[in-house]
Every structure is written in structure tokens, then in C-alpha cells.
Amino acid sequence: MTDQQIPITEETKKEEKRPKKKYNIYYLSIEEVNKVISAAKNLKERVILKILARTGMRRFELCQLRVQDVDFEHKSIYIPAGKGDKPRSVPIDDDTLQDIKFYIGSRQYGKLIESNNKSSEGIDETRINAIVRNAALRAEVKHPDPAKKFVNPHIFRHSFIRHMIKIGMPSNYVQQIAGHSDIKITLQMYGIPSFNDVKEQYQKYAQSLYK
């Protein structure tokens, strides 16, 4: 056997089949998120952007929300079927709740985000994609991943989770809000620091080291 020939064992085959770990190191800054929200054309778009950015909710979860899923008294939103059909509740801030209250008006039932299409009761994922993409273009905010051409709803989720971890929220709390089935998923996907995080910490230490 030469140096180049490596025996193929059962363990090697298993290693090759094993899915590669998926990390999410890209996210928007708070300033960028707020710029996109400020670029909303109307109240409806602002509600959509705020819910995505301030709860880490998935796009399909937002589409299925009903008016009665918003609990104004307890400041939370009930998600009836998240990933894996698992329900959960997520906290929501006063500012977003106020916009939701203005948006729904006297409505007590039906989909929370209505569709402009009369043949459809609620908004669909394609329309949410367009609202996020166009608001980001107006705000001149680019996707932090160079491989991505446009800002999409999922980067709001990544950004929300990253910022929660960054300010020190316990991982098990983040897991519950994000709707991850296992805390290992939270740590695997968001436990690796982004380059911006590393750079930020480096600058802090560099000030004391290289005076």
C-alpha cells in the first residue's frame, strides 16, 4: 500500500455519509435591521418586518398566524404549528404589539396578516419574501453573506438569535423562543462566533494590549 492509498473502512463510509455541520455566522446588525423596518411602505409591511425581526419567527409560521393567536395581555404570540408541527409561544415587545393592534383594528378572527389577493385569506411566503427583499433594497441594506444576492426573511431569524445570544440570554431560553427541538441545534448553528464578533472582541483586547 502506498502513502496515497487509504483503506476504506466501515467507519470511513459512515463519516462520508454523515451530514456536514451547518453554521450560521452571518447576521444583520441592530442598526441594519432597524433600517429595513423603517423602509416599510405601510403599516402592514412594518408589522411583518417587526414580527420577523423581533421574535425570530419562521416565515411559514408568520403566514399561519391568526388574529386570536396574539395575546396582548401577556405580551406573547402563540404559534400553533412550528417546525415538526410543534406549537410554542414567543414573547413580543410593546412597540410591535401596538402596531399589530392598529393593523388588525376591530378584527377578532381570521389570518393575522391578510392577503391583498381576494381569493386568498392570508399572506403567502412568496409575498413575504418580496416585502423583505424590497424593504432592504430601499434601505440599501445588503445580505451579510456575499453569496446571497438579496436579504431574505430567514436572515432576520439568524440575526435575532445571534443578538439574543450576544446580549447574554441563556441558550435554553433562546432554544425555546427559536423553536429548536434540541439545545444542541441552537449551539451547533449559532455557537460559532461570526467574524464581526471576533473582530469586535479583538478591538477591545487590542486597545489594552497594543498601547
ZADO-1210 file (C-alpha; in nm, 4 decimals, padded with zeros to 6 digits):
<atoms>
<atom x="00.0000" y="00.0000" z="00.0000" code="MET" pos="1"/>
<atom x="00.1423" y="00.3389" z="-00.0958" code="THR" pos="2"/>
<atom x="00.1186" y="00.6553" z="00.1147" code="ASP" pos="3"/>
<atom x="-00.1618" y="00.7801" z="-00.1083" code="GLN" pos="4"/>
<atom x="-00.3798" y="00.4711" z="-00.0636" code="GLN" pos="5"/>
<atom x="-00.6077" y="00.4955" z="00.2379" code="ILE" pos="6"/>
<atom x="-00.8108" y="00.1880" z="00.3305" code="PRO" pos="7"/>
<atom x="-01.1865" y="00.2387" z="00.3105" code="ILE" pos="8"/>
<atom x="-01.3367" y="00.1091" z="00.6326" code="THR" pos="9"/>
<atom x="-01.6955" y="00.0988" z="00.7558" code="GLU" pos="10"/>
<atom x="-01.6128" y="00.3925" z="00.9816" code="GLU" pos="11"/>
<atom x="-01.4856" y="00.5916" z="00.6830" code="THR" pos="12"/>
<atom x="-01.8079" y="00.5204" z="00.4928" code="LYS" pos="13"/>
<atom x="-02.0157" y="00.6379" z="00.7898" code="LYS" pos="14"/>
<atom x="-01.8060" y="00.9538" z="00.8140" code="GLU" pos="15"/>
<atom x="-01.8648" y="01.0302" z="00.4464" code="GLU" pos="16"/>
<atom x="-02.2402" y="00.9823" z="00.4811" code="LYS" pos="17"/>
<atom x="-02.2596" y="01.1943" z="00.7947" code="ARG" pos="18"/>
<atom x="-02.4076" y="01.5377" z="00.7128" code="PRO" pos="19"/>
<atom x="-02.1726" y="01.8308" z="00.7495" code="LYS" pos="20"/>
<atom x="-02.2354" y="02.0637" z="01.0405" code="LYS" pos="21"/>
<atom x="-02.4271" y="02.3721" z="00.9451" code="LYS" pos="22"/>
<atom x="-02.3231" y="02.7018" z="01.0991" code="TYR" pos="23"/>
<atom x="-02.4905" y="03.0400" z="01.0648" code="ASN" pos="24"/>
<atom x="-02.2203" y="03.3011" z="01.1044" code="ILE" pos="25"/>
<atom x="-02.3863" y="03.5788" z="00.9046" code="TYR" pos="26"/>
<atom x="-02.6337" y="03.8217" z="01.0548" code="TYR" pos="27"/>
<atom x="-02.7553" y="04.1814" z="01.0311" code="LEU" pos="28"/>
<atom x="-02.6625" y="04.4410" z="01.2902" code="SER" pos="29"/>
<atom x="-02.9374" y="04.6005" z="01.5003" code="ILE" pos="30"/>
<atom x="-02.8883" y="04.9197" z="01.3002" code="GLU" pos="31"/>
<atom x="-02.9362" y="04.7346" z="00.9705" code="GLU" pos="32"/>
<atom x="-03.2470" y="04.5569" z="01.0974" code="VAL" pos="33"/>
<atom x="-03.3980" y="04.8882" z="01.2069" code="ASN" pos="34"/>
<atom x="-03.3152" y="05.0474" z="00.8713" code="LYS" pos="35"/>
<atom x="-03.5049" y="04.7713" z="00.6903" code="VAL" pos="36"/>
<atom x="-03.8053" y="04.8097" z="00.9238" code="ILE" pos="37"/>
<atom x="-03.8033" y="05.1864" z="00.8688" code="SER" pos="38"/>
<atom x="-03.8186" y="05.1270" z="00.4929" code="ALA" pos="39"/>
<atom x="-04.1592" y="04.9570" z="00.5171" code="ALA" pos="40"/>
<atom x="-04.4107" y="05.1175" z="00.2806" code="LYS" pos="41"/>
<atom x="-04.7100" y="05.0843" z="00.5122" code="ASN" pos="42"/>
<atom x="-04.8351" y="04.9544" z="00.8467" code="LEU" pos="43"/>
<atom x="-04.8883" y="04.6009" z="00.7185" code="LYS" pos="44"/>
<atom x="-04.5301" y="04.5727" z="00.5957" code="GLU" pos="45"/>
<atom x="-04.4000" y="04.7224" z="00.9191" code="ARG" pos="46"/>
<atom x="-04.5897" y="04.4612" z="01.1225" code="VAL" pos="47"/>
<atom x="-04.4467" y="04.1802" z="00.9091" code="ILE" pos="48"/>
<atom x="-04.0907" y="04.3080" z="00.9374" code="LEU" pos="49"/>
<atom x="-04.1134" y="04.3713" z="01.3109" code="LYS" pos="50"/>
<atom x="-04.2576" y="04.0283" z="01.3894" code="ILE" pos="51"/>
<atom x="-03.9854" y="03.8551" z="01.1864" code="LEU" pos="52"/>
<atom x="-03.7061" y="04.0683" z="01.3300" code="ALA" pos="53"/>
<atom x="-03.8183" y="04.0732" z="01.6933" code="ARG" pos="54"/>
<atom x="-03.9357" y="03.7159" z="01.7503" code="THR" pos="55"/>
<atom x="-03.7099" y="03.5062" z="01.5245" code="GLY" pos="56"/>
<atom x="-04.0249" y="03.3544" z="01.3810" code="MET" pos="57"/>
<atom x="-04.0005" y="03.1442" z="01.0673" code="ARG" pos="58"/>
<atom x="-04.1681" y="03.2711" z="00.7517" code="ARG" pos="59"/>
<atom x="-04.4225" y="02.9882" z="00.7311" code="PHE" pos="60"/>
<atom x="-04.5075" y="03.0374" z="01.0986" code="GLU" pos="61"/>
<atom x="-04.5948" y="03.4006" z="01.0330" code="LEU" pos="62"/>
<atom x="-04.8172" y="03.3001" z="00.7411" code="CYS" pos="63"/>
<atom x="-05.0314" y="03.0730" z="00.9578" code="GLN" pos="64"/>
<atom x="-05.0848" y="03.3159" z="01.2478" code="LEU" pos="65"/>
<atom x="-05.4424" y="03.4107" z="01.3322" code="ARG" pos="66"/>
<atom x="-05.5669" y="03.7261" z="01.4998" code="VAL" pos="67"/>
<atom x="-05.6587" y="03.5266" z="01.8108" code="GLN" pos="68"/>
<atom x="-05.3000" y="03.3975" z="01.8415" code="ASP" pos="69"/>
<atom x="-05.1849" y="03.7388" z="01.9650" code="VAL" pos="70"/>
<atom x="-05.2150" y="03.7726" z="02.3431" code="ASP" pos="71"/>
<atom x="-05.1983" y="04.1435" z="02.4173" code="PHE" pos="72"/>
<atom x="-05.2392" y="04.0961" z="02.7913" code="GLU" pos="73"/>
<atom x="-04.9495" y="03.8520" z="02.8311" code="HIS" pos="74"/>
<atom x="-04.7411" y="04.0063" z="02.5503" code="LYS" pos="75"/>
<atom x="-04.6952" y="03.6890" z="02.3508" code="SER" pos="76"/>
<atom x="-04.7806" y="03.5262" z="02.0195" code="ILE" pos="77"/>
<atom x="-04.8928" y="03.1641" z="02.0005" code="TYR" pos="78"/>
<atom x="-04.7526" y="02.9659" z="01.7073" code="ILE" pos="79"/>
<atom x="-04.9936" y="02.6727" z="01.6547" code="PRO" pos="80"/>
<atom x="-04.7595" y="02.4573" z="01.4447" code="ALA" pos="81"/>
<atom x="-04.3897" y="02.5311" z="01.4156" code="GLY" pos="82"/>
<atom x="-04.1263" y="02.3041" z="01.2657" code="LYS" pos="83"/>
<atom x="-04.2236" y="01.9436" z="01.3259" code="GLY" pos="84"/>
<atom x="-04.5807" y="02.0610" z="01.3967" code="ASP" pos="85"/>
<atom x="-04.4737" y="02.1620" z="01.7474" code="LYS" pos="86"/>
<atom x="-04.6650" y="02.4566" z="01.8980" code="PRO" pos="87"/>
<atom x="-04.4961" y="02.7253" z="02.1079" code="ARG" pos="88"/>
<atom x="-04.5414" y="03.0793" z="02.2339" code="SER" pos="89"/>
<atom x="-04.2932" y="03.3612" z="02.1796" code="VAL" pos="90"/>
<atom x="-04.2665" y="03.6916" z="02.3688" code="PRO" pos="91"/>
<atom x="-04.3274" y="04.0147" z="02.1815" code="ILE" pos="92"/>
<atom x="-04.2358" y="04.3753" z="02.2615" code="ASP" pos="93"/>
<atom x="-04.4795" y="04.6603" z="02.3327" code="ASP" pos="94"/>
<atom x="-04.3899" y="04.8592" z="02.0208" code="ASP" pos="95"/>
<atom x="-04.4691" y="04.5685" z="01.7877" code="THR" pos="96"/>
<atom x="-04.7878" y="04.4871" z="01.9791" code="LEU" pos="97"/>
<atom x="-04.9037" y="04.8460" z="01.9340" code="GLN" pos="98"/>
<atom x="-04.8545" y="04.8239" z="01.5562" code="ASP" pos="99"/>
<atom x="-05.0375" y="04.4887" z="01.5475" code="ILE" pos="100"/>
<atom x="-05.3275" y="04.6424" z="01.7398" code="LYS" pos="101"/>
<atom x="-05.3551" y="04.9282" z="01.4899" code="PHE" pos="102"/>
<atom x="-05.3252" y="04.6873" z="01.1967" code="TYR" pos="103"/>
<atom x="-05.5986" y="04.4415" z="01.2987" code="ILE" pos="104"/>
<atom x="-05.8383" y="04.7164" z="01.4121" code="GLY" pos="105"/>
<atom x="-06.1708" y="04.5601" z="01.5096" code="SER" pos="106"/>
<atom x="-06.0918" y="04.2178" z="01.3591" code="ARG" pos="107"/>
<atom x="-06.1202" y="03.9305" z="01.6071" code="GLN" pos="108"/>
<atom x="-06.0803" y="03.6280" z="01.3794" code="TYR" pos="109"/>
<atom x="-05.9062" y="03.5198" z="01.0597" code="GLY" pos="110"/>
<atom x="-05.5437" y="03.5276" z="00.9499" code="LYS" pos="111"/>
<atom x="-05.3333" y="03.7903" z="01.1250" code="LEU" pos="112"/>
<atom x="-05.1646" y="03.9107" z="00.8051" code="ILE" pos="113"/>
<atom x="-05.4230" y="03.9477" z="00.5338" code="GLU" pos="114"/>
<atom x="-05.3571" y="03.8943" z="00.1656" code="SER" pos="115"/>
<atom x="-05.4110" y="04.1601" z="-00.0989" code="ASN" pos="116"/>
<atom x="-05.5432" y="03.8786" z="-00.3164" code="ASN" pos="117"/>
<atom x="-05.9173" y="03.8397" z="-00.2563" code="LYS" pos="118"/>
<atom x="-05.9002" y="03.4697" z="-00.3425" code="SER" pos="119"/>
<atom x="-05.6600" y="03.4053" z="-00.0542" code="SER" pos="120"/>
<atom x="-05.7351" y="03.4582" z="00.3158" code="GLU" pos="121"/>
<atom x="-05.3799" y="03.5123" z="00.4357" code="GLY" pos="122"/>
<atom x="-05.0445" y="03.6249" z="00.3021" code="ILE" pos="123"/>
<atom x="-04.8163" y="03.3646" z="00.1445" code="ASP" pos="124"/>
<atom x="-04.4411" y="03.3069" z="00.1784" code="GLU" pos="125"/>
<atom x="-04.3625" y="03.4440" z="-00.1677" code="THR" pos="126"/>
<atom x="-04.5173" y="03.7790" z="-00.0798" code="ARG" pos="127"/>
<atom x="-04.3262" y="03.7933" z="00.2495" code="ILE" pos="128"/>
<atom x="-04.0042" y="03.7286" z="00.0556" code="ASN" pos="129"/>
<atom x="-04.0815" y="04.0220" z="-00.1730" code="ALA" pos="130"/>
<atom x="-04.1674" y="04.2582" z="00.1150" code="ILE" pos="131"/>
<atom x="-03.8392" y="04.1827" z="00.2949" code="VAL" pos="132"/>
<atom x="-03.6310" y="04.1998" z="-00.0232" code="ARG" pos="133"/>
<atom x="-03.7786" y="04.5295" z="-00.1402" code="ASN" pos="134"/>
<atom x="-03.7603" y="04.6965" z="00.2026" code="ALA" pos="135"/>
<atom x="-03.3925" y="04.6026" z="00.2272" code="ALA" pos="136"/>
<atom x="-03.3271" y="04.7401" z="-00.1215" code="LEU" pos="137"/>
<atom x="-03.4920" y="05.0695" z="-00.0273" code="ARG" pos="138"/>
<atom x="-03.2878" y="05.0786" z="00.2928" code="ALA" pos="139"/>
<atom x="-02.9710" y="04.9926" z="00.0974" code="GLU" pos="140"/>
<atom x="-02.9021" y="04.7009" z="00.3311" code="VAL" pos="141"/>
<atom x="-02.7275" y="04.4029" z="00.1738" code="LYS" pos="142"/>
<atom x="-02.7278" y="04.0404" z="00.2828" code="HIS" pos="143"/>
<atom x="-02.4182" y="03.9867" z="00.5015" code="PRO" pos="144"/>
<atom x="-02.3412" y="03.6606" z="00.3189" code="ASP" pos="145"/>
<atom x="-02.1573" y="03.7581" z="-00.0047" code="PRO" pos="146"/>
<atom x="-02.3089" y="03.4513" z="-00.1724" code="ALA" pos="147"/>
<atom x="-02.6625" y="03.5851" z="-00.1231" code="LYS" pos="148"/>
<atom x="-02.7918" y="03.8482" z="-00.3637" code="LYS" pos="149"/>
<atom x="-03.0910" y="03.9704" z="-00.1604" code="PHE" pos="150"/>
<atom x="-03.1923" y="03.9998" z="00.2029" code="VAL" pos="151"/>
<atom x="-03.4435" y="03.7253" z="00.2882" code="ASN" pos="152"/>
<atom x="-03.6767" y="03.6618" z="00.5863" code="PRO" pos="153"/>
<atom x="-03.4527" y="03.3913" z="00.7304" code="HIS" pos="154"/>
<atom x="-03.1636" y="03.6331" z="00.7900" code="ILE" pos="155"/>
<atom x="-03.3938" y="03.8134" z="01.0356" code="PHE" pos="156"/>
<atom x="-03.4259" y="03.4869" z="01.2280" code="ARG" pos="157"/>
<atom x="-03.0496" y="03.4313" z="01.2277" code="HIS" pos="158"/>
<atom x="-02.9923" y="03.7909" z="01.3367" code="SER" pos="159"/>
<atom x="-03.2464" y="03.7737" z="01.6180" code="PHE" pos="160"/>
<atom x="-03.0970" y="03.4533" z="01.7614" code="ILE" pos="161"/>
<atom x="-02.7426" y="03.5871" z="01.7278" code="ARG" pos="162"/>
<atom x="-02.8299" y="03.9078" z="01.9112" code="HIS" pos="163"/>
<atom x="-03.0113" y="03.7199" z="02.1891" code="MET" pos="164"/>
<atom x="-02.7021" y="03.5050" z="02.2457" code="ILE" pos="165"/>
<atom x="-02.4740" y="03.8078" z="02.2186" code="LYS" pos="166"/>
<atom x="-02.6513" y="04.0010" z="02.4957" code="ILE" pos="167"/>
<atom x="-02.6252" y="03.7003" z="02.7239" code="GLY" pos="168"/>
<atom x="-02.9651" y="03.5304" z="02.7063" code="MET" pos="169"/>
<atom x="-02.9233" y="03.1676" z="02.8259" code="PRO" pos="170"/>
<atom x="-02.9073" y="02.9142" z="02.5430" code="SER" pos="171"/>
<atom x="-03.2052" y="02.7169" z="02.6731" code="ASN" pos="172"/>
<atom x="-03.4187" y="03.0329" z="02.6632" code="TYR" pos="173"/>
<atom x="-03.3060" y="03.1030" z="02.3062" code="VAL" pos="174"/>
<atom x="-03.3832" y="02.7425" z="02.2132" code="GLN" pos="175"/>
<atom x="-03.7392" y="02.7779" z="02.3408" code="GLN" pos="176"/>
<atom x="-03.8060" y="03.1033" z="02.1560" code="ILE" pos="177"/>
<atom x="-03.6463" y="02.9772" z="01.8338" code="ALA" pos="178"/>
<atom x="-03.8433" y="02.6526" z="01.8447" code="GLY" pos="179"/>
<atom x="-03.5417" y="02.4236" z="01.8152" code="HIS" pos="180"/>
<atom x="-03.6209" y="02.0647" z="01.9166" code="SER" pos="181"/>
<atom x="-03.2848" y="02.0255" z="02.0902" code="ASP" pos="182"/>
<atom x="-03.0488" y="02.2762" z="02.2514" code="ILE" pos="183"/>
<atom x="-02.7677" y="02.1076" z="02.0566" code="LYS" pos="184"/>
<atom x="-02.9188" y="02.2531" z="01.7395" code="ILE" pos="185"/>
<atom x="-02.9051" y="02.6038" z="01.8866" code="THR" pos="186"/>
<atom x="-02.5438" y="02.5604" z="01.9949" code="LEU" pos="187"/>
<atom x="-02.4381" y="02.3920" z="01.6710" code="GLN" pos="188"/>
<atom x="-02.5962" y="02.6528" z="01.4455" code="MET" pos="189"/>
<atom x="-02.5178" y="02.9650" z="01.6469" code="TYR" pos="190"/>
<atom x="-02.2376" y="02.8670" z="01.8853" code="GLY" pos="191"/>
<atom x="-01.9633" y="02.9563" z="01.6374" code="ILE" pos="192"/>
<atom x="-01.8795" y="03.3302" z="01.6559" code="PRO" pos="193"/>
<atom x="-01.9057" y="03.5321" z="01.3350" code="SER" pos="194"/>
<atom x="-01.6064" y="03.7239" z="01.2020" code="PHE" pos="195"/>
<atom x="-01.7667" y="04.0502" z="01.3149" code="ASN" pos="196"/>
<atom x="-01.7984" y="03.9142" z="01.6695" code="ASP" pos="197"/>
<atom x="-01.4340" y="03.8064" z="01.6688" code="VAL" pos="198"/>
<atom x="-01.3259" y="04.1424" z="01.5263" code="LYS" pos="199"/>
<atom x="-01.5273" y="04.3310" z="01.7886" code="GLU" pos="200"/>
<atom x="-01.3670" y="04.1363" z="02.0745" code="GLN" pos="201"/>
<atom x="-01.0234" y="04.1731" z="01.9162" code="TYR" pos="202"/>
<atom x="-01.0554" y="04.5518" z="01.9076" code="GLN" pos="203"/>
<atom x="-01.1450" y="04.5563" z="02.2775" code="LYS" pos="204"/>
<atom x="-00.8413" y="04.3499" z="02.3724" code="TYR" pos="205"/>
<atom x="-00.6124" y="04.5243" z="02.1261" code="ALA" pos="206"/>
<atom x="-00.6724" y="04.8582" z="02.2961" code="GLN" pos="207"/>
<atom x="-00.5223" y="04.7271" z="02.6187" code="SER" pos="208"/>
<atom x="-00.2500" y="04.5151" z="02.4574" code="LEU" pos="209"/>
<atom x="-00.1079" y="04.7495" z="02.1974" code="TYR" pos="210"/>
<atom x="-00.0994" y="05.0930" z="02.3568" code="LYS" pos="211"/>
</atoms>
